[in-house]
């Protein structure tokens, strides 16, 4: 028996949702081939749905000075693992695998980024992300010097801290609602996608 999507209401049909939210859900379904459960979990609070995904997109889809998409997703996986958020580790681990083209990296970062075979740049980035996501998160002169020496700009430093902070919110909401990751996420980036048959 599949786990419920949330301890709170979820839409019986996306046709019942406001047009903009329905459009967002259909767009992600078309791109991914399924609807991530977090979209349905948040849909019963339309204003929060809009605010959540607007900030998500502002952070995760903007061009950063030096941060790549893979690096942003590594931040999500490392902080979500420490927050014990299965949904975000599984969903964003899939994106790490896809963007990095490394099927092992997400699991290694989730377990312990300090022993993972990553660069010093990535180790500093994830150390700071955990400082922001789990600690007080103060940007001291020492942290700033360490991050700049690793090649990050001042804007990158904001991005690292903001991603860690935003996904702290995401982790807590998913844990509050008991929303499970979609089964599709587990295989993404591990096995090749089936190519459509030639017509």
N, C-alpha and C positions, 0 to 999 in steps of 0.2 A: 504494500500500500504506500503510495507516494506521500512524502511529508507535506503538510499544508504550507502554502506560500507565506503565510503570515498569521500571527495571533490576532491581527486586526483585520478589518474588512478589506477585501480585494474585489475589484469589479467583476461582476458576473459576465459581462461582455464589454469589450473595448468600444463597442458601438455606443455605450451609455456615457462615455467620457467626453469632456469638452473637446472641441475639434482640434485645437493645437496639441493637446496631450495625445489624443488618438493618432494624430499625424506623426508625432515623435516616436510613438511605439511602433507604428507601421513602418517607419523609416528604418528603425534599428532591426526590426524583424526581416526586412528585405535585405539589409546588409549582412546580418549575421546568420540568417536562416532560422532564427528562433527569437523569442522575446525574453531577454534576461529578467529573472524574477524580481530584481530590485525595481524595475519600472512598474510592475504590477503592484508591488508592495507600497510604493509611494503614491500611486494613482488616486487613492481615496482622499488625499489632501492636495488638491490641485495647485494651490498657491505654493506649497512647500515643494511639490514636484518641480514646478517651474524654477523656483529659486535654486534648488539643489542642482538641477542639470545645467542651469545657466552658469553657476559658479564652477561646476565640474568642467564644462566645456571651456570656460575662460582660462582655467588653469591647464588643462590637459591638452587642449587643441591649439593653444597659442604657440607661436614660434618663440622659443626661449633663446637666449644668447648662445649658449653652448649645450644645454641639456637636450638629449635626444628623447624620442618617444620611449625607447627601451629603458633609458635611465629613469624617466618619470615613473614608469610602471614598476621598476625595481624599488623605488621609494615606497610605493603603495604596498608591495608585497612584504618588504621588511617591516614596515610599521604595522601592517595588518596582522602579520604573524605574531608580533609581540602583544597585540591586542586580542589575540586568539579569535580572530574573525575568519572563520572558514570560508564564507562567501567571497570576501575580497581577496584572500590568498588564492583561491581556486580561479576566480574570474580574471584577476589581474595577473596571476601566474601564467594564464593562457596568453595574455597579451605580451608578457615578457618573452615567452617562447617564440611568438610570432615575430615581434619586432627585432629581437636579437638573433633569431634563427639558431638559437642554442636550446635544445630540448632539456638540458640539465640545470641551466642557470637559475630558474625561478625556485626550484626546490632547494638548491644550495643556499640561495639568499634567504629563503623563508626559515630554514633551520638555524643558520648562523652565518651572517655575512662576514664575520671576522675570520672564519676558517674557509670560506668559499674561495675558489680560484678566480678572484677578480682583481682589477687594477687598484693601485693606491688611490687614484681619483675616486673610484667607486666606493672604496672603503671609507674615505673621508666623507663623501656624500651621504652614505647610509649612517655613519656615526652621527652626523649632524641631524639627519632626519629623525633618528631615534631620540636625540637630545630635544628636538622640537616636539615630537609626537608623544613622548613619554615623560620627559622632564619639564623643567620650567621653560626651556627654549630660548633663553636670553642670548642674543648675539653679542658676545663679548669681543674685545679686541683680539684675543687669542683665537677664537673661533673664526673671526673674519680673516685673520692672517693665514690661518691653516687652509681655509677654503679658497682664498685667492691664490695661494701657492699651488693648490691642486688644479688651478685653471678655471675656477668659477668666477663669474662676474657678480657685481652687487645684485643685479636683477636675478641671476641664477640662484643666489642665496635666498632671496625672497621666495622664488618658486619652490625650492626644496622645503623651506619651512611651511609655506602655504599648503603644499600637497600633503605633507605630514599632518598638518592641522585639520585640513578638510577631510582626509580619510579617517582621522580619529572620529569625526562626526559620523561618517558613513559606517565605520565599524560598529559604533554604539547603536545606531539605528537598526542595522541588520541583526545585531545580537538581541536587541529589544524585541524585535518582531519575530525572531526565530526563522528568518527567511533562508532557505537552503540554496546552495549554488545549483544552477541548471546542470544536468548530467553532461550536456554538450561541452561545457567548459573543460571537463577533465581531459578530454582527448585533443582539444585544439592545440596545435603546435607540436603534438607528439606523433601524430600519424598524418600522412598526406591526405589532403581533401580529395574526395572523389571528383573527377572531372565529369561534367555533363556529357552524356553520350552524344556523338555526332548525329545530327539530324539528317 
